[in-house]
């Protein structure tokens, strides 16, 4: 995990689903260019999201934590590159993740 450039923050976020498919866990860490964790969050909820939706929600929560903490500009680090690409190029898609990506775009416009 490479640190972000000086003056930037890096959001590491991920999600996992338990074996029953009924519990979703989110984990978020925000680091500075020295690699120090400045904010973190974890949450477990009862839900039946797909893993792709859960990871997209983790990105949303990571961005929200960064903005609420005043930790921006920031970069997202996620293992779902296609979602990050869709966010970066502004693609609105008709799929499970489309509404979450739309919420991310609204959040990004507020900063």
N, C-alpha and C positions, 0 to 999 in steps of 0.2 A: 504494500500500500504506500504509494508515493504521497508525500505531503503536498499541499497546495502551494502555489507561488506566494511569496511574501505579500501581505495585505489581503489575502483571500482566505476563505475558510472552506473546508471539505466536509461534506455530509456523507457519512457512511450509513447506509440504511439497508435493512433486510427484513424479510418476513418468512415465517415458517408455518406449516399447518401440521397438526398432530395426526397420528395414525388413524383416528376415528373420522377425521375430516370436519370436526365440529369446533375446534379451537384454533384460533389464529394468533400468532405472536409477532409483535413488531419490535425491532431494535434499531436505535438511532444513536449515532455518536457524531459530534461535530468537533473537528480538530483545526488548530491553527497551523501556520507554516512550520512551526517547531515540533509539530506532532502532539502537542498537548491537547487533551480533551477538555473543551470549554463548556460543553453541554451534552447531555445524554438523556435518553428516555427509553423505556420499554413498556410494553402493554400487552395484555392477553385479553382477547375477547371471544365470546361465543359467536361464531359465524360460519357460513358455508361458502366463502369466496373461493374462486380458483386461485392457484398460487400466483398467477400473473396479476390478478386484481389485487391480491394481498400485497405484493411487492410494489405495485403502483401506489397503493394507499400508504405504504411505508415511506415512499418518496414524498408524497404530499405532507405527511406528518413531519418528515425531516425538514422540508422547506419551511413549514409553519414554525417549527421550533427555532430554526435559524433566524427567521424574520422577527419572531417574538423576542428573541434574545439579542437582537441587534447585530447578529453575526452574518453580515453580508458585505461585499459580494461573496458568493459561494459557488462551489462546484459539487455536483452530485456524483457519488460513486455507488453504483448498483450493478449487480450481476445480470440485470435484464437490459442489455444494451438497446434493444429495439424500442423499449419504452422511453428510455432517455433520449434516443434519436427522435421519436415522435414528439416529445416535449420540446426539444430544441428547435425542430423545424416547424412547429406549430400545427402539426397534423391533427385534425379532429376526425376520429374514426368512429364508425358505428360498430361497436363491439362492447364487451364487458368493461373494458378499461376506458372507453371513450368519455364517460361522464367524469371519471376521476381526473383524466387528463384535462378536461375542460375546467374543472375546479383548480387544478394546478396553474393553468393559464390565467385564471382570474386572480389567484394569489400572486403570481409573478407581476401582474399589472399594477398591483397595489404598492409595490416597492419602488 
